Amino acid sequence: MSKPTRTEAELVAMARAELKAHADCPDGIVISVLRSGDSWEFRAAADEATAARPGYPECVAMLVQIGDHLGKQYDVKG
């Protein structure tokens, strides 16, 4: 049985909503979807100033957890 699909934009929006609900993340984090075969994961990027702000490492760690959770539920369209 295949999983429902979502666009990259939908998955990123879901991740941002979960991050907002569970963590105090600095503004300026760029979230992208990295595909690998049949699976995918989130990647976070930020400029030096954003990456140096309090909470950034915790947000990246939480993004990995969110990606693991959503990756079990959804495939990426396209």
Number of C-alpha atoms within 10 A of each C-alpha: 3 7 11 10 14 15 14 19 13 13 23 18 13 15 21 18 11 14 17 12 9 11 14 13 20 16 11 12 18 12 20 15 17 13 12 8 6 7 12 19 20 22 15 16 13 15 10 8 9 16 18 12 12 12 14 20 13 13 20 20 12 18 22 17 15 18 22 14 12 17 17 11 13 18 20 21 10 7
